Amino acid sequence: MAIAHQERPVRPKRRRRTGSTSRSLPYLLIAPAGLLMLGFIAYPMLSVLYYSLRDYNVTKPWRNGFAGLDNFREIFTDDPFFWDTLAFSARWVFVEVGLQLVFGLVLALLINQTFVGRGLARALVFSPWAVSGVLTSTIWLLIYNPSTGISRYLADAGIGEYGTSVLADTGTVFWGAVVAELWRGVPFFAILILADLQSVSKDLYEAASVDGAGRLRRFWHITLPHLRDAIVLSTLLRAVWEFNNVDLLYTLTNGGPAGQTTTLPLYVAQTGIDGNEFGYAAALTTVAFVILLFCSILYLRLSKFGGDDK
């Protein structure tokens, strides 16, 4: 007699929790890089904040100690040079970013056209951006050299006098530094704006042309609205970089003559490195950080960056 085979009950398989794992996996993968970035960013910021509350001079260690808010009190009440450097920084950023935006937009519109040698023209336009700040300063120091630079040729043409330097005259040093920085900064705007220009649909321009819109109206109603976010982002980034500009001004003028070209970050470098007042320099850095943070947030809010109403 055959013995009936008793089937074992089938246990239901456990469902794997794929939903929560798949959602958390990207964060787990970027966690090591995120922690490293946090360490590289958070530690210097906390260190600067710590030293801003102290008197710290490596040449006078017996005077080091906790200072509280004395450094900040001195900045706002007893340091007139701070306000001078802040005013010059604002002027420098406004002039530089404004001119770089205008020239960068014009260059981007020109090299976006189709013509013979466009690739070479684009390479020539973008090449100054690949040059380091110190090398840029060296090039312009040679150009402004009173013996071998442009001043000599202007004097030969009857403009100016021999032996005069653009960087030594308080009336010309600002614009001399502005021109040098324009040569390096304009390609940045040209690159970003050109990249955004190439994503504009040609059908929009064709439809506008059929409706009778001229070149100026097409630029005002199609090109500029499309470039809004690119312009806002590029001006914000460039404003932060120009505010923190140290290498070019330090190499060209070292803040001179008579402190006429000293920005706030350059004042920080001179105070900390040359004067060994690291506590006071850290306080100046903290104030500069707060100013930049406030202006950046205000600018993004006013410009409605990332909005859909183009």
LOMIRO-208757 format. One record per residue (C-alpha): x, z, y. Coordinates in steps of 0.001 Angstrom, whole numbers, plus 500000, padded with zeros to 6 digits. Last residue first. Example, Ala and Ser with C-alpha at 12.3 -4.5 7.8 and 13.67 -1.06 7.14 Angstrom:
BEGIN
513670507140498940/512300507800495500/
This chain:
BEGIN
511022482955584098/508606485736583385/509700486726579903/511947489575580916/515473490010579568/516882491189582902/514210492292585349/516638491685588271/515671494971589929/515936496949586718/519217495354585670/520723495951589112/519590499576589217/521030500254585766/524342498643586706/524525500414590084/523930503837588506/526460503299585718/529084501927588117/528704504881590493/528788507398587630/531948505813586225/533633505785589635/532870509502590075/534325510259586653/537435508222587431/537953510112590692/537695513389588764/540234512121586243/542586511205589100/542241514743590479/543185516213587117/545974513700586578/547768514444589826/551105512918588773/551351511205592192/552556507804590984/550660507685587693/547548509726588468/547035509208592185/548287505615592223/546186504707589205/543070506355590667/543664504607593993/543857501329592078/540530502210590442/539021502901593914/540311499673595428/543344499568597696/543637496330599647/544110497631603210/546244500611602152/548731500061604979/549656496615603621/548982497329600929/547200498303597726/550113497353595484/549920493928597178/550159491203594548/551024493161591404/548655496071592015/545944493740593310/546137491560590208/546454494340587627/543934496809589030/540468495252588937/537961497879587839/535408496813590466/536158493207589584/535474493870585921/532211495689586616/531086492952588996/532057490301586447/529905491858583767/526927492219586116/527335488722587547/527552487235584053/524472489068582799/522294488207585797/523453484583585862/522844484097582141/519423485743582428/518392483484585311/519810480222583970/516438478851582818/514830479768586132/517723478037587977/517594474793586013/513864474079586008/512224474878589366/515207474838591744/517325472217589971/514378469934589353/513314470368592986/516805469433594223/517037466370591981/513668465038593052/510319465677591411/508110462571591169/505927463587588237/507904461202586002/511094462942587103/509621466334586166/508699465029582719/512217463665582230/513792466911583390/511644468950581014/512292466523578154/516017467106578606/515588470557577080/517925473154578573/520350474441575917/523355472676577430/522870474546580682/523271477891578927/526764477059577665/527647475583581064/526568478803582790/528740480963580558/531845478781580815/531525478080584551/531038481764585315/534258482696583536/536039479652584969/535512481022588529/537379484272587832/541040483214587585/541294480903590582/538887483148592474/541273486075591973/544067484276593808/541703483138596576/540422486697597096/543964488107597244/544849485734600077/541502486448601693/542296490159601853/545915489690602914/545109487466605887/544449489812608809/546506492706607467/549555490422607274/552037491097604477/550191489187601747/550002485951603726/553724486122604361/555538485048607505/559145483836607268/558611480668609271/555730480696611704/552145479518611531/550818475982611368/553307473442612733/553378471274609614/556754472722608605/555210476183609092/552438475241606681/555068474089604201/556917477400604485/553750479444604117/552836477530600955/555703478944598982/559507478793599035/560565481184601781/557372483075602622/556359483419598939/552572483003598791/552689480399596008/555342482365594112/553266485528594379/550298483433593259/551972482498590002/553167486061589414/549659487437589990/548220484996587465/550890486050584977/549916489692585502/546221488901585072/546664486940581868/545988483202581751/543199481998579439/540635481998582272/542874479620584239/542425476973581485/538625476631581694/538496474038584464/541422472022583082/539905471984579587/536525470935580977/538103468065582910/539980466927579808/536758466858577809/534904465031580603/537487462257580700/534959459475581319/531651460826582583/528528462582581301/527404465480583473/527773469096582382/531199469102584022/529580468905587467/526796471443586914/529259473955585462/531637473431588384/528872474049590938/527690477158589100/531245478515588864/531832477868592574/528682479764593571/529118482574591035/532801483044591839/531993483219595551/529343485919595080/531351487885592528/534447487946594719/532752488706598029/530481491472596717/533112493024594442/535795493139597148/533424494506599774/532215497255597415/535796498101596425/536830498165600100/534086500671600874/535065502819597878/538734502692598888/537910503829602421/535550506538601148/538252507924598862/540828507744601672/538727510230603633/539505512961601075/538374516412602187/534579516445601704/533509514139598865/536722514048596859/537709517641597613/534404518942596274/534858516828593151/538288518319592520/537012521829593227/534183521515590698/535739523846588157/539468524192588697/540646525476585312/544406525599585060/547664523896585879/549738525320588732/552594526519586518/552759523051584955/554045521452588158/555550518082587134/552846517419584537/550104518022587092/546704519104585836/544271521076587942/541173521135585782/537532520059585794/538376516359585852/540623517001582836/537626517740580614/535549514812581892/538468512451581296/538916513832577785/535195513515577044/535255509869578089/538452509171576137/536958510767572972/533546509082573237/534743505488573412/537382505261570664/535488507740568503/532165505981568967/533788502671568138/535236504137564949/531892505676564018/530120502363564592/532656500475562483/532153502922559620/528308502948560070/527908499149560101/527260498928556359/525134502062556213/522969500794559071/522441497483557320/521513499290554058/518894501603555599/516021499136555555/516900497704552146/517119501181550685/513797502300552163/511958499310550714/513784499018547423/512510502241546016/512821501215542443/509674501394540441/509933503455537359/508848501587534302/505681502750532618/506309504224529235/505046502154526375/503428504299523723/505161503977520397/503526501729517920/502615503268514564/503342500839511774/500656501018509147/502074501741505746/501404498978503317/500000500000500000/
